[in-house]
Amino acid sequence: MKELTVQELYTLDETIAKDIFDGVTYPWEVLPKISGFILELGAELSEEEYEKRSENVWVAKSAKVAPTAYINGPAIIGKNAEVRHCAFIRGNAIVGEGAVVGNSTELKNVILFNKVQVPHYNYVGDSVLGYKSHMGAGSITSNVKSDKKLVVVKTPEGNMETGMKKFGAMVGDEVEVGCGSILNPGTVVGSHTNIYPLSSVRGFVPAGSIYKKQGEVVEKRED
């Protein structure tokens, strides 16, 4: 399904991880590759722009990292990014340029494109968030099914098998996720879409949509 492809969801020039998507059709295919990719890329980063703060943790010199934040490697924190008080980066995380990782936010096995904001009490795991996407306060990705079965992506054309037990959400460019929302395992949200607050989202949400609730998704209109 074309709408679920990397090319439709993301502006690849807006991430330092662009090369991880080479030869990839669907973005969730990169999830098992994030750790190894960071280790290779980190070793090549400019020492003038990045410093290695601990084992396999590279932080841009222009980034702001609160002393109370915890960053476990492998991880790369991009230029002018901000990692705020009590953020918890568990590892396998790429935080893009100008991105914000906020108070008590937890990241694990993720790629945040440039200018992504996860600023208040968010959990993002086994996910890819596109350029300028924003998760409202308390919104999270749920990355494991309650029955522990492998995650499938539900689409109008049928279910797509991923072969993965852990898979949160693929969120396209400039998506707004409302406060308190849950993106259930295998969620794919097309670019420029808005998710209403307190939503429980699963499956595929088309680009340029407003997700009001399950079964009520409308196309955005330009006034």
N, C-alpha and C positions, 0 to 999 in steps of 0.2 A: 504494500500500500504506500504510494508515493508520499502522502501527507506525513508519514511517520519517519521519513528518511532524514539523515543528517542535513542534507542540503536544504530541505524545506524548513527545518526547525531552527537552524543556527547560522550565524554569521561567523565563519571560522577565522576570519581575520581579527576577531575580537577575543582571542585566547592565545596564551603562550603554548597551549597544548594542541594547537592546530594539527600537528603531524600525527597525533595519536589516532586521528580519524581517517588517515589514509587507508584506502581499500575497505572502508567500513560502510555498510549500507544503513544499518539502524544504530542509533547512538548507544543503546544498551550493550552493544557488542564490545565497547571499550572498557566496561567496568572491570573485567579481570586483568586489564592491562595497565591500570593506573599506577600501581605501585612500581612496577618495573620501569615505566615511562618516566616517572619522577626521578628515579635513581640515575637514569641515563641523562636526562635533561639537566638535573641539578649539577652534575659534574661538569657541564659545559657552560654554565652561566658565568657571566662576566663578574670578576672579582671587584671591579670598580662599581658595579651596580648592586651586587648581592653579597651578603655575608652568610657564612655557614655558622649558625648559632649553636647547633648541637648536632648529634648524629643524624645525618640525612634530613636536616631542616635548613632550608635556604630562605632567607628573608631579604627582600629588597631594602636597601638602605633608606629609601624614601618612605617606606611603610611605617605605620605607627602601631606598635604592639604594646598593649597594656602590661604592666609587670605582673598582674594577676592572671593573665591569660596563660593557657597551657597548650603547647604545640608538640605533638609527638610525630616523629617522622615515619615514613617519608612525607615531606610536605614542602610546598613552595608557596610563599606569600609574595604576591606581585607588587609592582611599583605603586606607591601612593595608596595601597590598601590600608584598611584600618581594622585591627583586631582588638575588640574592646574588653572591658572588665569581665573576668571569669569566663571568657570564651574557652571552649574545650574542643581542640582539634585532635582527634584520636589517631590520625594517620591516613596516608593515601589520599591527601587533599591538595588540590591546586586552587588557590584563591587568586582570582584575576586582578588586573590593575584597577585601582580605584574602587575595589569591592569593599563591602562592610560586613564584618562578622561580629555580631553584637553580644550584648550582655547575656550570659548563660546559654548562648547558642552552641550546639554540638554538631561537628562535622565528622563524617567517616566515609572514606572511599567515594570522593566526589570531585567533580570539576565545576568550579564556579567561573563562568566567563567574566570578562571585564565589566565592572560597574554593577555587578550583582549585589543586592542587599538582602541579607538575612540578619536583621538588626536586633530582634527582640525575642528571646526565648524560643528559638527555632531548633528543630532537629532535622538535619538533612543527611541521609545516608544512602549510599549506593545509587546516586543520582547525578544528573547533569543539568545545570541551570544556565540558560542562555543569557546573552548580552542584555544588561539592564533589567533582568527579571527581578522581582521583589516579592518577598514573602512577608505578609503582615504578621503582627505580633502573635506568638503562640501557634502559628501554622507549622505543620510538620509533614515530613514524608514518612510513611509507614513502609518498611522495606521487607517485611516477612509476613507471609500469610498466616492466619491463625491456625490453619490445619497443617502448616509447615510443608505444603506441597509446592511444586515448582510454579513459578509465576508465569502467567500468560497475559498477553496484551489483548484486551477485548476491543475489537473494531467492528464497524458496520459490515465488513466483509468476512467476519469470522474471527476466531481466536488465533493469535500468533504465539506459538511456543517459543519460550526464551531459553529453556534449559537451566534457568537460574533459580536458586532458592532465595537469594537476596537481590531485590531490585525495587528501588523506591519509585522515583518519578523522573521522566524526561520532560523538562520544562523549556519551551522555546524562548526566543528573544522577546523581551519587553512584555512579559506576562506579569499580571498583578494577581497575587494570591491573597484573598481576604483574610482578616484576622481569625484565628481559631479554626482554620480549615485543616482537613486531613487529606493528603494525596495518598490514596491507598496503593498497595503494591501493583506495579505494572501500569501506572497512570502515565499517559502522554498528553501534554497540553501544547497545542499549536501556538505559534507566535502571536503576539498582540491580543491575547485573550485575557479577560477579567474573570476571576473566580469570586463569587459572592462570599462574604464572611460566613463562618460556621458551616461551610460546605463539607460534605464527604464525597470525594471525587474518585472515580475509578474508570478505567478504560481510556478511550481516546476522546479528547475535546478538540474540535476543529479550530484552526487559526481564525483570528478576528471574531471571536465569539464572546458572549457573556454567559457564563455558567451560573444559573440561578439556583438550581437544585437538580437532583437526578431526574432525567426525563424532561427537563426544561432548560434548553440551551438555545439562545437566540443569537442571530447575527448582529454584529455591531452596525449601527447606522451612523453615517457622517451627517451632522447637521449643518 
